[in-house]
Amino acid sequence: MLTNTEFRLQVQNKINEFKRIYRSSLSPKWRASIQLNSLQIKRKQINLMNDKELYHACQNLANTLTHIQEAKEKRHQGLDAFINDLQQTLQHFRLFENIMIHEKSFCQKHLLNVIQHTQSLQLSINKQSLDAIQNSGKTLIEIGDEQCINQLIELMQQHQDQSRYFSQLANYFLSLKAVYDNNPLCH
């Protein structure tokens, strides 16, 4: 069994919610058009999937249910709500180093890491803090939104008078951001 990541827990809750809707709210006519076994969302199947496979299984589930809804004369409102909720959940996650991460919380964690190490560098310069800032900064520039990246660069620029390291890191992050902004393969 794979580790329970934030993504896995949220998606499993959504799938269990769908199964409850399926069993309690769908008429036999609807259940006949939606074969639960063909959707590959049984607990054993889900437990064997990695995050990437689970993400694709959820996308397939949403697409399959959407197609079934479109083929019906009357749409099932509960299924529509489930599809929208599942799609919104999937939009908040992305694949990073073979795991699905919640972009916003992941970026906030790295930004907080940079802030903490920046404060420790004000007391004394150490390689561990510089490396942590550089690694978290690279990760933020790679996957972060514009607001997080700007906060990172502003933080380095605010402290550049205290040490040349902050000035160098600000220039490094600005250069790295320019590379990512100009390279369509990075996104």
N, C-alpha and C positions, 0 to 999 in steps of 0.2 A: 504494500500500500504506500502511496506517495504522501509526502508531508502536506498538511492542511495549510495551504497558503490563504491569504485574504481572498484572492480570486476564487480559489477552489471552494471555500466556504460559502461565498456569496452565490456562486453559480449552483452549487448543490442545493442551497435553499430555494433558488428560483425553480430548479427542476422538480424538487419535491412539491413546491407550490403548484406547478403544472400538473403533476400526477394527482394531487388532491382535486384540482379543477376537473381533470379528466374523469376521475371516478365518481365525483359527487355532483357536478354541474352539467355534464354533457349527457345528452340523450343518447339512447342506443344508436340512433341514426347517425349522430355526429361521431360517436366512437367507432362506428363501422368505417367511416371515411378516414379516421386517424388511427392507424395501427400502432399502438404503443411499442410493440416489439420491434418494429422496423425503424424506430427513431433512434436506436442505440443509446438510450438513456437509462438503462437498468443500472442499479447500484454497482453490481460487479463490473460492468463495462466501464463505468465512470471511474471506479477505483483503479483500474488498470491504465487509464489515460494520463499522459503528462499534461501540463497546463496548456501547451499549444494544441494538442489534440482535443482537449476539452473545450477550448475556445472555438475551434472549428466545428465541433459537434453542436455547440450552442448556436452558432451561426446557421448551421444546417437545420436545426430545430426551428429557429425563427423563420427561415426561408420556407421550409416545408409547411409550417402552419399558415404562413401568409398566403402561399399558393392555394392551400385548401380553403382558406377564408374567401379568397377571390373567386373560387369556383362555385361557391354556394350563393344561393339567391339572397339569403339573409345571414348577415355576419353574426358571430357569437361575440358579444361584448366582453365577456370574461377572457376569451382568447385574445381579443384585440388588446386588452389591458395587459395581459401577460406578455404578448409579443413586444409591445412598446417598452415595458419594464425591462425585459431581457435585453433588448437592443440598447437601451440607455445604460444598463450595467456594463455591457460589453464595450461601449464607447469610452468608458472611463479607464479601461485597461489596455495595455499594449505589451508586446513581447520584448523582453530585455534579458539578454544572456540566458536564454532557454526557460525563463519563468515569466509569468504574466504579472505585471506590476500595475498598481493603481498610480497613474502618472502624477496626480497632484500630491498625494501623500508621500510618494517616493521622492519627489523633488523637494518638498518641504523638509523631509528628513535630511537630505543632503545639504540644503541651505542652512539648516540648523547646525549641522556638523561644521560647516565652514565658519559660522558665527562663533561657535564654541572654540574652535582652534584659533581663530583670529584673536579672540580674547586671551587665550593662553600665550600667543606669540607676543602680546603686549608686555607680558611679564618677563619672558625670556625666549629667545629664538631657539627652536629645536627642530631637527630634521623630521621628526615624526609628525609634528603639526603642519609643517610645510607640505609634506607628502600628502597628508590627509586633505588639506585645502586643495591641492592640485588635483587629486583624484576625484574628490566630490565636485569640484568645479568643472572638470572635464565631463563628468557624468551629467551635470546640470546642463551644460551647453549641448551635449549630445541629445538629450531627451526632454529637457525642460521647456516650458513655455517662455515667451518673451519677457514676461514680468519677473519670473525667477532669475533669468539670465541677467536682466538689468539690475536686480537687487544684488546679485553676486558681484557684478562689475562695480556698482556704486560702493559696495562695502570695501572692496579693494582700494578704490580711489579715495575713499574717506580716510583710510589709514596709511596712505602712501607717504605722508609726511613723517610718520613714525619710523618707517624702515624702508629701505630700498627694496626689500622682498615684496612688500605689498605693491609697490610701483611695478615691479617686474611681473608679478602675478596679474595685475590689472591689464598690462600690455599683452601678456600671454593669452588671457581669456578673451580680450578684444580680437586678437589675431585668430584665435581658434573659432570664435563666433563668426568672423568674416568667412572663414573657410567653410563652415557648415551652412551659412546663409547662401553662399555661392555655389555649393555642390548639391545638385538635385539627388544624387545617390545617397546622401547622408540622411535623407528624410524618408 
